[in-house]
Amino acid sequence: MQNPMNPSELLKLAQSPAGQKLLTMLQQSGGSQLSAAMEQAARGDMAPAKRELSALLSSPEAKRLLNELEGSL
C-alpha cells in the first residue's frame, strides 16, 4: 500500500497542467451527478462516488492525464 500524500504534494499535482486539465474534465463531465455522489460519499456511501469517478476516469484522455500525473510523483 502506498503512503498517503501530504497536502503540499496533492496541491502540486492539482496545480500542474495535467492536474488542471483533469479537474476541468471532472467538473464539465460530472456536474450534479458527481456532486451528489460526493455528498453521499461524505455520509459514508462510497458506491455512487466510485461509479461516477470510474466512468469519468475511464476515457482515454483521463487515462493519459492520470498517467502523466503518476509519472510526476
N, C-alpha and C positions, 0 to 999 in steps of 0.2 A: 504494500500500500504506500502511495506517495505521501510525503509530508505535506501538510496544508501550507498554502502560500500565505505570506504575510501581506498585509494591506498595501504596502508600497509596491510589491511585485504585481498584485492584481491591478492597481492603478496604472502601472506602467504598461501592462498588456492592454487594458481598456483604452488607453490614450494612444496606442500605436495605430498606424494606418489600418492594419488588418483588424484590430480591435474595433476601431471606429466604424469600419465597413460592416462588420458583423453585427454590432449594436444597431446600426441603421437598418440592416436587413431584418433583425428581430422585431424592431419597432414597426416597420412597414408591413411585415407579413403577419405578425401575431395579433396586433390590435387588441380588441376587447377580449377575445378568447384567451390570449396569453395572460392578460391582466387578471382575468377571473381564475385561471389555473394557478397563478402565483399567489392569489389570495387564499385559495384552497390549500396550497402547499404551506402557507404560513400558519394555517389552522391544523396542519398535520396530515392532510390528504395529499400525498405526493403523486398519485397516479395521474391526475389530469395534467400536472406540470410536466411529468415525464413524457406523456403522449404528445403534448404540444411542442415541447423542445425537440423531441425526437423527429417529429415531422418537419419542423423548421430547419433543423440542422442536417437533414439528410440530402439537401440539394448539393449538386456539385460545387457551386460557388461557396456555400457554407463550409463544406468539407475542405476546400482549398484554403480558406481563411483560417480554419481551425488548425490545419497542418502548419500554416505559416506561423501562427501563434505558438504552437508547440515547439517549433524549431527555434523560437526566440527565448525559450526558457533556459 
